[in-house]
Amino acid sequence: MSHLFTAENAISLLTLTLMEIVLGIDNIVFIALLTQRLPEAKRKPARQIGMALALGLRLGLLFTLSWIMRLTQPLFTIMNHGFSGRDLVLLGGGLFLIAKSTHEIHNKMEGDAHEAEGSRKPASFTSIIVQILILDIVFSLDSVITAVGMAQHLEVMVVAMIIAVGVMILSASAVSNFIHRHPTMKVLALSFLLLIGVLLTVEGLGKHVAKGYIYFAMAFSFAVELLNIRMRKPKKTAVLSVMTEPPTVPERGTRN
């Protein structure tokens, strides 16, 4: 047991936890966007179930490391490229994410022109949970393989996973509310998921893309949109003050 309490493991735990939190952002955004299609009373339970599934899948995959390692072995070859089980999962998840993000962007941009937001039929609770489960499997597999490559001890991986998912659970509600308050942020979040879907598809086809560039672009776009939101606030406040200000009535007896 004493071999776990070393400086090397402490650094591995900190690094892996931060990495898992970054990788979990995609999971949070996807769950936040999907649960917004549910009635308000069902959104929080759906988020909690989604996060519980994320943690359960991650821990379950960690305890089947031998099976995870076999997933990286080629199953068949097409055009001199061997496809492994991991490649197929990433490819399927990436295509699903691209299709889902494109569909949601279409509904957001075109649907609002034909029907009011409040008149749209709420989504089924079961269908939302199934969709969350599908992407949880993809994100969890990618997360666990990253953890195996960064840490040597299973205990370190488990603790890092629990901390990272705990942060995800605490921030999921705030992220969901923030996206709900700002419609432009919802479109930006869907664009992020579309980008992640392309990244997963490319990795599933055997091409490596440095994720640092992707996350930098996402962070830069998010910062620009925050500035846009901040700049729009004074204008909205000024318009509201003009609309709510009572009209001035001239006093009786006064002459022009």
Residue frames as qw, qx, qy, qz and C-alpha x, y, z in Angstrom:
[[0.000, 0.884, 0.467, 0.000, 0.00, 0.00, 0.00],
 [0.345, -0.750, 0.070, 0.560, 2.87, 2.37, 0.76],
 [0.453, -0.014, 0.544, 0.706, 4.01, 2.19, -2.86],
 [0.176, 0.742, 0.573, 0.302, 0.95, 4.24, -3.85],
 [0.210, -0.956, -0.132, 0.158, 1.88, 7.28, -1.75],
 [0.634, -0.135, 0.251, 0.719, 4.72, 8.54, -3.90],
 [0.049, 0.606, -0.080, -0.790, 5.43, 11.86, -5.60],
 [0.015, 0.106, -0.767, -0.633, 5.22, 10.16, -9.00],
 [0.044, -0.469, -0.877, -0.094, 1.71, 8.83, -8.29],
 [0.019, -0.693, -0.392, 0.605, 0.62, 12.21, -6.91],
 [0.060, 0.452, -0.373, -0.808, 1.71, 13.92, -10.13],
 [0.056, -0.112, -0.890, -0.438, 0.02, 11.19, -12.17],
 [0.014, -0.587, -0.772, 0.244, -3.20, 11.63, -10.18],
 [0.043, 0.673, 0.134, -0.726, -3.23, 15.42, -10.63],
 [0.066, 0.329, -0.590, -0.734, -2.39, 15.26, -14.34],
 [0.054, -0.223, -0.932, -0.279, -4.86, 12.47, -15.05],
 [0.037, 0.626, 0.654, -0.424, -7.65, 14.18, -13.09],
 [0.112, 0.614, -0.086, -0.777, -7.20, 17.42, -15.04],
 [0.089, 0.175, -0.775, -0.601, -7.09, 15.47, -18.31],
 [0.018, -0.376, -0.926, -0.026, -10.26, 13.55, -17.42],
 [0.097, 0.665, 0.415, -0.613, -12.07, 16.79, -16.54],
 [0.142, 0.483, -0.391, -0.771, -11.11, 18.27, -19.92],
 [0.117, -0.013, -0.907, -0.404, -12.23, 15.10, -21.72],
 [0.012, 0.465, 0.844, -0.265, -15.46, 15.16, -19.70],
 [0.157, 0.399, 0.053, -0.902, -16.45, 18.60, -21.00],
 [0.305, 0.056, -0.687, -0.657, -17.79, 16.99, -24.17],
 [0.258, -0.316, -0.910, 0.068, -19.88, 14.63, -22.05],
 [0.025, -0.466, -0.503, 0.728, -21.30, 17.50, -19.97],
 [0.227, 0.315, -0.228, -0.893, -22.24, 19.60, -23.00],
 [0.319, -0.063, -0.824, -0.465, -23.90, 16.66, -24.75],
 [0.220, -0.417, -0.844, 0.254, -25.96, 15.74, -21.68],
 [0.024, 0.446, 0.291, -0.846, -26.88, 19.39, -21.06],
 [0.276, 0.203, -0.428, -0.836, -28.12, 19.86, -24.63],
 [0.329, -0.172, -0.883, -0.287, -30.10, 16.61, -24.72],
 [0.183, -0.426, -0.777, 0.425, -31.83, 17.12, -21.37],
 [0.121, 0.270, 0.077, -0.952, -33.08, 20.56, -22.44],
 [0.385, -0.058, -0.633, -0.669, -35.53, 18.78, -24.74],
 [0.343, -0.350, -0.859, 0.145, -37.22, 17.22, -21.69],
 [0.350, -0.822, -0.292, -0.341, -39.85, 18.85, -19.49],
 [0.024, 0.735, -0.428, 0.526, -38.18, 20.93, -16.80],
 [0.743, -0.481, 0.313, -0.345, -39.13, 18.52, -13.99],
 [0.988, 0.041, 0.125, 0.081, -37.30, 15.64, -15.72],
 [0.487, 0.781, -0.314, 0.233, -34.09, 17.46, -16.68],
 [0.250, -0.701, 0.596, -0.301, -32.26, 17.09, -13.38],
 [0.845, -0.161, 0.492, -0.133, -33.01, 13.35, -12.97],
 [0.850, 0.517, 0.036, 0.094, -31.88, 12.77, -16.57],
 [0.247, 0.813, -0.450, 0.275, -28.59, 14.63, -15.93],
 [0.516, -0.546, 0.602, -0.270, -28.01, 12.62, -12.76],
 [0.928, 0.107, 0.353, -0.055, -28.68, 9.33, -14.54],
 [0.677, 0.705, -0.146, 0.155, -26.38, 10.39, -17.39],
 [0.013, 0.773, -0.559, 0.301, -23.53, 11.21, -15.01],
 [0.728, -0.331, 0.555, -0.227, -24.08, 8.01, -13.03],
 [0.920, 0.356, 0.164, 0.025, -23.86, 6.03, -16.26],
 [0.433, 0.802, -0.346, 0.223, -20.68, 7.90, -17.19],
 [0.291, -0.649, 0.640, -0.289, -19.03, 7.04, -13.88],
 [0.856, -0.088, 0.470, -0.194, -20.26, 3.43, -13.91],
 [0.847, 0.529, -0.001, 0.061, -19.02, 2.83, -17.45],
 [0.249, 0.803, -0.479, 0.254, -15.63, 4.37, -16.74],
 [0.454, -0.511, 0.670, -0.290, -15.08, 2.31, -13.58],
 [0.914, 0.120, 0.350, -0.168, -16.43, -0.82, -15.24],
 [0.733, 0.646, -0.178, 0.116, -14.04, -0.44, -18.17],
 [0.025, -0.771, 0.580, -0.264, -11.13, 0.19, -15.81],
 [0.621, -0.333, 0.668, -0.240, -11.69, -3.16, -14.13],
 [0.882, 0.305, 0.357, 0.033, -11.61, -4.93, -17.49],
 [0.024, -0.817, 0.406, 0.409, -8.21, -3.63, -18.60],
 [0.426, -0.168, 0.823, 0.336, -7.25, -6.88, -20.31],
 [0.453, 0.606, 0.650, 0.072, -10.37, -6.62, -22.49],
 [0.135, 0.941, 0.012, -0.309, -9.62, -2.93, -23.15],
 [0.244, -0.602, 0.621, 0.440, -6.14, -3.82, -24.34],
 [0.470, 0.172, 0.822, 0.273, -7.56, -6.42, -26.73],
 [0.361, 0.819, 0.398, -0.199, -9.76, -3.71, -28.24],
 [0.041, 0.846, -0.324, -0.422, -6.64, -2.06, -29.65],
 [0.415, -0.201, 0.809, 0.363, -5.69, -5.16, -31.65],
 [0.363, 0.269, -0.443, -0.775, -6.72, -5.16, -35.37],
 [0.674, 0.184, 0.626, -0.346, -9.81, -7.21, -36.23],
 [0.706, 0.495, 0.454, 0.225, -9.68, -6.78, -40.01],
 [0.321, -0.401, 0.287, 0.809, -7.80, -4.76, -42.61],
 [0.474, 0.774, 0.418, 0.030, -9.14, -2.41, -45.29],
 [0.431, 0.847, -0.068, 0.303, -6.76, -0.64, -47.69],
 [0.610, 0.287, -0.473, 0.568, -3.73, -1.53, -45.58],
 [0.204, -0.446, 0.390, -0.779, -5.30, -0.17, -42.41],
 [0.377, -0.200, -0.892, 0.148, -6.20, -2.52, -39.57],
 [0.429, -0.517, -0.073, -0.737, -9.44, -1.65, -37.77],
 [0.201, 0.013, -0.858, 0.472, -9.60, -2.53, -34.08],
 [0.236, -0.629, -0.739, 0.043, -12.60, -2.69, -31.78],
 [0.220, -0.597, -0.225, 0.738, -11.68, 0.73, -30.41],
 [0.052, -0.123, 0.443, 0.886, -11.57, 2.17, -33.94],
 [0.170, -0.413, -0.785, -0.429, -15.06, 0.84, -34.67],
 [0.270, -0.683, -0.585, 0.343, -16.46, 2.30, -31.43],
 [0.180, -0.507, 0.013, 0.843, -14.90, 5.70, -32.11],
 [0.004, 0.042, 0.623, 0.781, -16.00, 5.64, -35.75],
 [0.207, -0.552, -0.778, -0.217, -19.59, 4.76, -34.85],
 [0.282, -0.693, -0.434, 0.502, -19.70, 7.29, -32.03],
 [0.183, -0.329, 0.210, 0.902, -18.21, 10.01, -34.20],
 [0.084, -0.234, -0.685, -0.685, -20.74, 9.47, -36.98],
 [0.273, -0.650, -0.708, 0.051, -23.58, 9.39, -34.44],
 [0.277, -0.613, -0.237, 0.701, -22.35, 12.66, -32.92],
 [0.088, -0.114, 0.416, 0.898, -22.06, 14.33, -36.34],
 [0.181, -0.418, -0.749, -0.480, -25.57, 13.25, -37.31],
 [0.328, -0.673, -0.611, 0.258, -27.05, 14.24, -33.94],
 [0.251, -0.492, -0.066, 0.831, -25.34, 17.65, -33.85],
 [0.009, 0.045, 0.534, 0.845, -26.35, 18.42, -37.43],
 [0.243, -0.541, -0.761, -0.263, -29.95, 17.45, -36.68],
 [0.327, -0.681, -0.465, 0.461, -30.06, 19.62, -33.55],
 [0.185, -0.326, 0.157, 0.914, -28.52, 22.61, -35.35],
 [0.087, -0.264, -0.673, -0.685, -31.10, 22.22, -38.12],
 [0.303, -0.655, -0.692, -0.004, -33.93, 22.14, -35.58],
 [0.329, -0.586, -0.257, 0.694, -32.53, 25.17, -33.80],
 [0.100, -0.271, 0.298, 0.910, -32.06, 27.28, -36.92],
 [0.234, -0.139, -0.661, -0.699, -34.97, 26.09, -39.10],
 [0.281, -0.456, -0.841, 0.076, -37.41, 24.80, -36.49],
 [0.119, -0.475, -0.396, 0.777, -37.77, 28.17, -34.76],
 [0.138, 0.147, -0.337, -0.920, -39.00, 29.67, -38.03],
 [0.423, -0.191, -0.725, -0.508, -41.90, 27.24, -38.25],
 [0.635, -0.560, -0.520, -0.115, -42.92, 26.63, -34.65],
 [0.260, -0.815, 0.273, -0.441, -42.56, 28.32, -31.31],
 [0.229, 0.389, -0.826, 0.338, -40.17, 26.91, -28.77],
 [0.411, -0.119, 0.645, -0.633, -42.93, 26.24, -26.28],
 [0.814, 0.222, 0.039, -0.535, -45.12, 24.36, -28.78],
 [0.472, 0.432, -0.762, -0.098, -42.46, 21.77, -29.61],
 [0.909, -0.280, -0.210, -0.228, -43.31, 18.30, -28.35],
 [0.384, -0.711, 0.577, -0.117, -41.01, 17.23, -25.47],
 [0.496, 0.381, -0.774, -0.095, -38.67, 14.32, -26.12],
 [0.891, -0.303, -0.302, -0.152, -39.14, 10.92, -24.52],
 [0.465, -0.757, 0.440, -0.131, -37.23, 10.42, -21.26],
 [0.891, -0.102, 0.423, 0.127, -36.21, 6.91, -22.34],
 [0.719, 0.614, 0.112, 0.307, -34.94, 8.03, -25.76],
 [0.027, 0.918, -0.295, 0.266, -32.82, 10.76, -24.15],
 [0.657, -0.564, 0.498, -0.050, -31.27, 8.29, -21.68],
 [0.902, 0.202, 0.328, 0.196, -30.51, 5.84, -24.53],
 [0.506, 0.795, -0.056, 0.330, -28.76, 8.58, -26.52],
 [0.269, -0.846, 0.408, -0.214, -26.77, 9.62, -23.43],
 [0.849, -0.287, 0.442, 0.035, -25.78, 5.99, -22.88],
 [0.826, 0.483, 0.143, 0.254, -24.52, 5.61, -26.46],
 [0.319, 0.823, -0.232, 0.410, -22.23, 8.63, -26.19],
 [0.570, -0.703, 0.385, -0.184, -21.23, 7.75, -22.63],
 [0.947, -0.026, 0.271, 0.172, -19.83, 4.47, -23.99],
 [0.651, 0.627, -0.001, 0.429, -17.77, 6.30, -26.62],
 [0.036, -0.860, 0.275, -0.429, -16.48, 9.00, -24.25],
 [0.757, -0.554, 0.324, -0.127, -15.79, 6.47, -21.49],
 [0.938, 0.148, 0.147, 0.275, -13.76, 4.22, -23.78],
 [0.459, 0.714, -0.119, 0.516, -11.64, 7.14, -24.96],
 [0.340, -0.813, 0.265, -0.392, -11.26, 8.36, -21.37],
 [0.885, -0.382, 0.265, -0.009, -10.18, 4.96, -20.00],
 [0.856, 0.325, 0.054, 0.399, -7.64, 4.33, -22.77],
 [0.178, 0.810, -0.204, 0.520, -6.16, 7.76, -22.03],
 [0.599, -0.693, 0.287, -0.280, -5.99, 6.87, -18.33],
 [0.969, -0.092, 0.159, 0.166, -4.22, 3.57, -19.03],
 [0.681, 0.527, -0.040, 0.506, -1.61, 5.41, -21.04],
 [0.017, 0.789, -0.212, 0.576, -0.97, 8.05, -18.37],
 [0.526, -0.586, 0.453, -0.416, -1.01, 6.12, -15.08],
 [0.343, 0.325, -0.881, 0.024, 0.58, 2.87, -13.92],
 [0.024, 0.079, 0.888, -0.453, -1.65, 1.94, -10.97],
 [0.198, -0.502, -0.752, -0.378, -5.34, 1.06, -11.14],
 [0.306, -0.647, -0.540, 0.443, -6.01, 2.82, -7.83],
 [0.156, -0.362, 0.093, 0.914, -4.73, 6.12, -9.25],
 [0.100, -0.173, -0.652, -0.732, -6.98, 5.75, -12.29],
 [0.278, -0.582, -0.763, -0.044, -10.06, 5.00, -10.16],
 [0.261, -0.619, -0.346, 0.655, -9.53, 8.02, -7.88],
 [0.081, -0.217, 0.317, 0.920, -8.94, 10.31, -10.88],
 [0.157, -0.336, -0.760, -0.534, -12.12, 9.05, -12.55],
 [0.288, -0.648, -0.675, 0.202, -14.23, 9.57, -9.42],
 [0.211, -0.537, -0.129, 0.807, -12.92, 13.11, -8.90],
 [0.020, -0.066, 0.501, 0.863, -13.41, 14.03, -12.56],
 [0.229, -0.460, -0.766, -0.387, -16.98, 12.71, -12.71],
 [0.291, -0.629, -0.544, 0.473, -17.69, 14.44, -9.38],
 [0.099, -0.382, 0.109, 0.912, -16.67, 17.74, -10.97],
 [0.115, -0.159, -0.698, -0.689, -18.86, 16.90, -13.96],
 [0.256, -0.579, -0.774, 0.009, -21.86, 16.24, -11.70],
 [0.235, -0.614, -0.334, 0.675, -21.38, 19.53, -9.82],
 [0.032, -0.378, 0.265, 0.886, -21.02, 21.58, -13.00],
 [0.132, 0.295, 0.849, 0.419, -23.67, 19.87, -15.17],
 [0.011, 0.777, 0.605, -0.170, -26.58, 21.92, -13.83],
 [0.121, -0.744, 0.050, 0.655, -24.73, 25.23, -14.18],
 [0.168, -0.187, 0.678, 0.691, -23.65, 24.39, -17.74],
 [0.101, 0.482, 0.837, 0.239, -27.20, 23.38, -18.69],
 [0.033, -0.836, -0.427, 0.342, -28.72, 26.56, -17.24],
 [0.174, -0.601, 0.275, 0.730, -26.09, 28.75, -18.90],
 [0.143, 0.037, 0.775, 0.614, -26.72, 27.19, -22.32],
 [0.045, 0.644, 0.763, 0.037, -30.49, 27.52, -21.81],
 [0.083, -0.814, -0.231, 0.527, -30.20, 31.26, -21.00],
 [0.039, 0.675, -0.395, -0.622, -28.10, 32.01, -24.09],
 [0.851, 0.419, 0.267, -0.168, -29.43, 30.57, -27.39],
 [0.487, 0.776, -0.400, -0.016, -26.25, 31.51, -29.28],
 [0.245, -0.555, 0.778, -0.165, -24.24, 29.46, -26.80],
 [0.811, 0.093, 0.536, -0.217, -26.39, 26.44, -27.63],
 [0.753, 0.654, -0.058, -0.048, -25.45, 26.72, -31.30],
 [0.149, 0.765, -0.611, 0.140, -21.80, 27.12, -30.33],
 [0.551, -0.335, 0.728, -0.232, -21.99, 24.04, -28.08],
 [0.868, 0.337, 0.334, -0.148, -23.56, 22.03, -30.90],
 [0.543, 0.775, -0.321, 0.031, -20.73, 23.18, -33.17],
 [0.210, -0.627, 0.728, -0.180, -18.25, 21.92, -30.57],
 [0.748, -0.035, 0.633, -0.195, -19.96, 18.52, -30.54],
 [0.785, 0.612, 0.037, -0.092, -19.89, 18.45, -34.34],
 [0.252, 0.789, -0.550, 0.106, -16.15, 19.14, -34.19],
 [0.453, -0.408, 0.761, -0.221, -15.65, 16.38, -31.62],
 [0.859, 0.263, 0.386, -0.209, -17.64, 14.02, -33.84],
 [0.641, 0.722, -0.259, 0.009, -15.31, 14.74, -36.76],
 [0.061, -0.689, 0.693, -0.201, -12.31, 14.20, -34.46],
 [0.684, -0.165, 0.669, -0.241, -13.63, 10.82, -33.27],
 [0.852, 0.479, 0.160, -0.141, -14.37, 9.76, -36.85],
 [0.426, 0.779, -0.454, 0.077, -10.87, 10.69, -37.99],
 [0.271, -0.531, 0.767, -0.240, -9.33, 8.78, -35.07],
 [0.819, 0.083, 0.503, -0.264, -11.56, 5.81, -35.86],
 [0.787, 0.615, -0.045, -0.024, -10.08, 5.81, -39.36],
 [0.885, -0.097, -0.006, 0.455, -6.59, 5.55, -37.90],
 [0.364, 0.621, -0.047, 0.693, -5.49, 9.18, -38.22],
 [0.491, -0.478, -0.447, 0.575, -4.10, 10.95, -35.17],
 [0.062, 0.776, 0.153, 0.609, -5.13, 14.54, -34.48],
 [0.322, 0.030, -0.532, 0.783, -3.55, 16.52, -31.64],
 [0.239, -0.723, -0.647, -0.053, -6.49, 17.30, -29.34],
 [0.345, -0.486, -0.205, 0.777, -4.69, 20.33, -27.93],
 [0.043, 0.020, 0.384, 0.922, -5.38, 22.26, -31.14],
 [0.277, -0.500, -0.709, -0.414, -9.05, 21.30, -31.03],
 [0.425, -0.666, -0.532, 0.304, -9.52, 22.31, -27.40],
 [0.282, -0.304, 0.000, 0.910, -7.64, 25.58, -27.97],
 [0.088, -0.226, -0.516, -0.822, -9.99, 26.46, -30.84],
 [0.394, -0.601, -0.677, -0.160, -13.00, 25.61, -28.68],
 [0.430, -0.564, -0.370, 0.600, -11.71, 27.68, -25.76],
 [0.170, -0.122, 0.194, 0.958, -10.99, 30.65, -28.05],
 [0.218, -0.390, -0.613, -0.651, -14.48, 30.50, -29.61],
 [0.451, -0.627, -0.622, 0.128, -16.04, 30.23, -26.15],
 [0.361, -0.426, -0.192, 0.807, -14.09, 33.28, -24.93],
 [0.015, 0.086, 0.377, 0.922, -15.19, 35.32, -27.98],
 [0.347, -0.520, -0.662, -0.414, -18.84, 34.39, -27.40],
 [0.449, -0.582, -0.507, 0.450, -18.56, 35.38, -23.72],
 [0.203, -0.240, 0.043, 0.948, -17.34, 38.81, -24.84],
 [0.168, -0.283, -0.568, -0.755, -20.28, 39.07, -27.26],
 [0.428, -0.600, -0.675, -0.030, -22.73, 38.20, -24.47],
 [0.402, -0.499, -0.319, 0.698, -21.14, 40.77, -22.17],
 [0.098, -0.081, 0.241, 0.962, -21.28, 43.48, -24.84],
 [0.251, -0.411, -0.661, -0.575, -24.96, 42.78, -25.58],
 [0.350, -0.515, -0.698, 0.355, -26.03, 43.16, -21.93],
 [0.092, -0.369, -0.184, 0.906, -25.78, 47.01, -21.71],
 [0.213, -0.039, -0.503, -0.836, -27.85, 47.35, -24.91],
 [0.395, -0.414, -0.799, -0.184, -30.58, 45.08, -23.55],
 [0.302, -0.480, -0.550, 0.613, -30.60, 46.99, -20.24],
 [0.005, 0.222, -0.080, -0.972, -30.93, 50.31, -22.05],
 [0.319, -0.191, -0.654, -0.659, -33.83, 49.07, -24.21],
 [0.410, -0.469, -0.776, 0.097, -35.65, 47.64, -21.18],
 [0.215, -0.411, -0.379, 0.801, -35.25, 50.90, -19.22],
 [0.154, 0.072, -0.293, -0.941, -36.73, 52.89, -22.11],
 [0.406, -0.278, -0.747, -0.447, -39.67, 50.48, -22.45],
 [0.461, -0.501, -0.695, 0.231, -40.46, 50.45, -18.71],
 [0.184, -0.130, -0.233, 0.946, -39.94, 54.16, -18.05],
 [0.156, 0.705, 0.656, -0.219, -43.35, 55.84, -17.44],
 [0.311, 0.587, 0.319, 0.676, -44.28, 58.69, -19.82],
 [0.201, -0.220, -0.320, 0.900, -43.90, 62.20, -18.46],
 [0.014, 0.752, 0.627, 0.201, -47.19, 64.10, -18.12],
 [0.189, 0.382, -0.078, 0.901, -47.02, 67.90, -18.17],
 [0.110, -0.372, -0.662, 0.641, -48.36, 69.62, -15.06],
 [0.076, 0.791, 0.580, 0.177, -51.65, 71.51, -15.19],
 [0.147, -0.951, -0.132, 0.239, -51.45, 75.21, -15.52],
 [0.473, -0.436, 0.409, 0.647, -48.14, 75.22, -17.27],
 [0.538, 0.794, 0.065, -0.277, -47.87, 77.08, -20.54],
 [0.829, 0.206, 0.235, 0.464, -45.67, 76.29, -23.47]]
